[in-house]
């Protein structure tokens, strides 16, 4: 069974589910009467941001409270609670996931994407309740998962329920989920730019002025709410970072390569184990989160409690040089192991925080080793840890633009933009070459769904008009030419269709038969312009996508392709045959 089982009944269950969120329509009725749908949707995005921000604030407080109540303020090694709490709570979470909230498995990113592309924007409101409850229990009890991805799905679920309650059009209802997702992620990260980029880069895959405006408004509103309640301080206390010598880029390049390899190991471990555990008998799925919790508890019990939970405090300590490089490297490896246990067991939770944790520890370890052999390097361990966070994000989650701006938002320091770009680029390239399928696409396909791979779309070769363009024909006529002169000119030509340069601008076309018929009718003194329809042919530019030619080639035998700087200059022509031949050749090549 896929993780989207309940979503398949989305259409039939939507009216019933919508009653869970009682938002009086009169609250928005005045807006609907005054504003058009686009403007109303922008205003609604602010309310989505407010609701999502409030939900995420409660979510974060719940995680902290559960962690404090169950594990104490600072878990210590050889404490029996490290063994008992994750396994007992894991058993309870497993029962809840199987019997009460079957749609909350996974991180929430793929489910939100599926809502957009498959279920017309429908996410059951109970998903928000289940994600809130189970993820707070799992993360608070020490499962090695993060709150960011669940916050994304909580925001998406709230937005979807609100859209159904307001009976929005199908098009707008589809967009409610990603708008809510951006709001939830922005509040979780306290980073609106990164949230907007991630949703556009990995969930929607496209943007227009309307979509961008709605996503930005929701993200900003949610961050305002989050900062109002929890303060404006960032998640991490970023140390002073600097980039002074270009030679240091070699060190960051090495970090990018190491991070890319680590990201591939992380992704392959999850991709290998997850389908095998899901294929085990159903009764074992009750115990899988408990077993994962026990294994993670053992790691904490015998010396590494830092890998339990999201681990923000320990990332902060790593950035301030409080660990030696050997311990940082060990924590990076153990975190990969612990997160793999948690995620493949079906425990709901996110992978953003674990990726940041692994990146920070790995970055600090690589920086420590490099300083050991090259003491003249200026960058501190904190700088390498900060860059490493972006490296794992780019290599594991395959969101290169989000990873870049996330580091800049978290640090507030644009001096390190060049090291971040270099390290992230190499991590992304290494990861792509060793693991062609991104982790989110891999998980989607394991669940039996075919969602658009936005990385594949970005990397897809785009055909342009010039790829199907034929050379300009030998004879090009002018609208001012007389019929008799044109008839003599084309007499010995094998050309059957002739482009005609219109005055003062534009292009038309005329056939050999039309010219010869008018000449035989005694209309040799007429100009070609009088024989051509007043409506000129549409024209194309060589750099346009070839798809743009499909709208015209069936209505006209040839379409002129003109120069952008001089539309009266004919670069070539396209025909329906040349366009379809190019598409056919491309399909055979693939």
DORO-94616 format. One record per residue (C-alpha): y, x, z; residue in three letters. Coordinates in steps of 0.5 Angstrom, whole numbers, plus 500, padded with zeros to 3 digits. Example, Ala and Ser with C-alpha at 12.3 -4.5 7.8 and 13.67 -1.06 7.14 Angstrom:
<atoms>
491525516ALA498527514SER
</atoms>
This chain:
<atoms>
500500500UNK507502499UNK513503504UNK516497500UNK511492501UNK516487504UNK521488499UNK516485494UNK517478497UNK525479497UNK527474493UNK523468496UNK525471503UNK532472502UNK535465504UNK531465511UNK532472512UNK540472511UNK540467517UNK539473522UNK546475521UNK551470522UNK558472519UNK562465518UNK564465511UNK571462513UNK572469515UNK572471508UNK574465505UNK581466505UNK580473501UNK576470496UNK581464494UNK587469493UNK583475490UNK579476484UNK571479485UNK573486484UNK579486489UNK575482494UNK569487494UNK574493495UNK576489502UNK569487503UNK567494503UNK572496509UNK568491513UNK561494511UNK564500514UNK566497520UNK560494521UNK556500519UNK560505524UNK559500530UNK551500528UNK551508528UNK555509534UNK550504538UNK544508534UNK546515536UNK548513544UNK541510544UNK538516542UNK541520547UNK540515552UNK532515551UNK532523550UNK535523557UNK531518560UNK524520557UNK525528557UNK531530561UNK538533559UNK534540558UNK527540556UNK523546559UNK517549557UNK510548561UNK513541563UNK508535562UNK513530560UNK513534553UNK506533552UNK506525555UNK512522552UNK512524545UNK504522544UNK505515548UNK512513545UNK508515538UNK503510540UNK508505541UNK512506535UNK505506530UNK504499533UNK511497532UNK511500525UNK504497523UNK505490526UNK512488526UNK516493522UNK512495516UNK518496511UNK521502516UNK516508514UNK519514511UNK527516511UNK530510508UNK533514502UNK528511497UNK528504500UNK535504499UNK534506492UNK529501491UNK533496493UNK538498488UNK533498482UNK528494484UNK530488489UNK537486486UNK540489493UNK535486498UNK533489504UNK531485510UNK535485516UNK529486520UNK529493517UNK536495520UNK533492527UNK526496526UNK529502524UNK534502529UNK529501535UNK523505532UNK527511530UNK531511536UNK524511540UNK521516536UNK527521535UNK529520543UNK522522545UNK522528541UNK519527534UNK522532529UNK526527525UNK533526524UNK538520525UNK542521518UNK537518513UNK535512518UNK543511519UNK544510511UNK538505511UNK541501517UNK548501514UNK545499507UNK541493510UNK547490514UNK551490507UNK545487504UNK545482509UNK552481509UNK552480501UNK547475501UNK551471507UNK557471502UNK553469496UNK555475492UNK553475485UNK547479483UNK551485480UNK555486487UNK549484491UNK546490488UNK551495490UNK552492497UNK546497499UNK549503497UNK556502499UNK553500506UNK548507505UNK555511504UNK558508511UNK552509515UNK551516513UNK558518513UNK558515521UNK552519522UNK555526519UNK562524521UNK563527514UNK565522509UNK566526503UNK559529503UNK556521504UNK560519498UNK557525494UNK550524496UNK550516495UNK553517488UNK549524487UNK542521489UNK542513490UNK547510485UNK547516480UNK553513476UNK560512478UNK566508476UNK573507479UNK570500482UNK564503485UNK567510487UNK573506491UNK568501495UNK564507497UNK570511499UNK573505503UNK566504507UNK565511508UNK572512511UNK572506515UNK565507518UNK568514520UNK574511523UNK570507527UNK565513529UNK571517531UNK574512535UNK568511540UNK565518540UNK571522538UNK573526532UNK570533534UNK565535529UNK557535530UNK558543531UNK562547534UNK563552528UNK565559530UNK570563526UNK567565519UNK570570514UNK568572507UNK572579505UNK568583501UNK565581494UNK559586496UNK557581501UNK555576496UNK548580495UNK546578502UNK548571501UNK544571494UNK538574498UNK539568503UNK539563497UNK532566495UNK529566501UNK532559503UNK529556496UNK522559497UNK522556504UNK524549502UNK519549497UNK514551502UNK517545506UNK516540500UNK509542498UNK507541505UNK509534506UNK507532499UNK500535500UNK499532507UNK502525506UNK498522501UNK491524505UNK494521511UNK495515508UNK489514505UNK485515512UNK482508515UNK487503517UNK485504524UNK487511524UNK494510522UNK495507529UNK494514532UNK497518527UNK504518530UNK501519537UNK497525535UNK504528531UNK507527538UNK502531541UNK502537537UNK510537537UNK509537544UNK504542545UNK509547541UNK515545546UNK510546552UNK508553550UNK515555548UNK519552543UNK522545545UNK528547541UNK524544535UNK523537538UNK528531536UNK534533531UNK536539535UNK544539534UNK545543540UNK540549538UNK543549531UNK550550535UNK547555539UNK544559533UNK551559530UNK554562536UNK549568536UNK545566542UNK538567539UNK535574536UNK533574529UNK526574531UNK526567535UNK530564529UNK525566524UNK520563529UNK524556530UNK525555523UNK517556521UNK515551527UNK521546525UNK518546518UNK511545521UNK513540527UNK517536521UNK511535517UNK507533523UNK512527524UNK514525517UNK507525514UNK504521520UNK508515518UNK513516524UNK520513521UNK526518521UNK530522517UNK529529514UNK537531514UNK537534521UNK530538520UNK533541513UNK539543517UNK536546523UNK531550518UNK537552514UNK541554520UNK535558523UNK533561517UNK540563515UNK541566522UNK534570521UNK536573514UNK543575517UNK540578523UNK535582519UNK541584514UNK545587519UNK539591522UNK539595515UNK546594513UNK550594519UNK557594515UNK556587513UNK562583515UNK559576516UNK557574523UNK550571525UNK554564525UNK556565518UNK549566515UNK547560519UNK552555517UNK551558509UNK543557511UNK544549513UNK547548506UNK542552503UNK536548505UNK540542504UNK540544496UNK533547496UNK529541500UNK533535498UNK536537492UNK543535492UNK547541490UNK554538490UNK553534497UNK550541500UNK557544498UNK562539501UNK557538507UNK558545509UNK566545508UNK567539511UNK563541517UNK566548518UNK573546515UNK573553513UNK574554505UNK574562506UNK566561505UNK566557499UNK564563494UNK558565499UNK556557499UNK556556492UNK552563491UNK547561496UNK546554494UNK546555487UNK540560488UNK536556493UNK537550488UNK534554482UNK529557486UNK526550488UNK527547482UNK523552478UNK517552484UNK517545485UNK519541479UNK519534482UNK524533488UNK522531495UNK525524494UNK522523487UNK515525490UNK515521495UNK517515491UNK511516486UNK506517492UNK508510494UNK507507487UNK514506485UNK517509479UNK525509480UNK530513476UNK529521477UNK537522478UNK535530478UNK532529471UNK537525468UNK542530470UNK538535467UNK536531461UNK539534454UNK544529451UNK544528444UNK551528440UNK553525434UNK553532431UNK546532432UNK545527427UNK551528423UNK550529415UNK555534411UNK561530408UNK559528401UNK561531395UNK566526393UNK571523397UNK575518394UNK582515396UNK585508397UNK590510392UNK585512387UNK585507381UNK578504379UNK578507372UNK579514375UNK574513380UNK569510375UNK570516371UNK570521377UNK563518379UNK560518372UNK555524373UNK554523380UNK548521384UNK552519390UNK551512391UNK556511397UNK563514397UNK567514403UNK575512402UNK581515406UNK585509407UNK593509408UNK596511413UNK590512417UNK582510417UNK576510413UNK573505409UNK567506404UNK565503397UNK559503393UNK558505386UNK556498384UNK562496386UNK566501382UNK563500376UNK563492376UNK570492377UNK571497372UNK567492367UNK571486369UNK577490366UNK580491373UNK581499372UNK589498374UNK587496381UNK587501387UNK580502391UNK584500397UNK585493394UNK577492393UNK576494400UNK576490406UNK583490410UNK578492416UNK577500416UNK570502418UNK569505425UNK569512426UNK566517431UNK567524433UNK562529433UNK562530441UNK560523443UNK553521445UNK549519439UNK548512443UNK555510441UNK553510434UNK547505435UNK553500435UNK555501428UNK550504424UNK546497423UNK553494420UNK555499415UNK551504411UNK555510413UNK560511419UNK565517418UNK565522423UNK572525424UNK576531427UNK579529434UNK585533432UNK586530425UNK582523424UNK584524416UNK579530416UNK572528415UNK567532419UNK561529416UNK557522416UNK552518420UNK547513417UNK542509421UNK537513417UNK540520420UNK540517427UNK533514427UNK530520424UNK534524430UNK531520435UNK524520432UNK524528432UNK527528439UNK521524441UNK516528437UNK518534440UNK518532448UNK
</atoms>
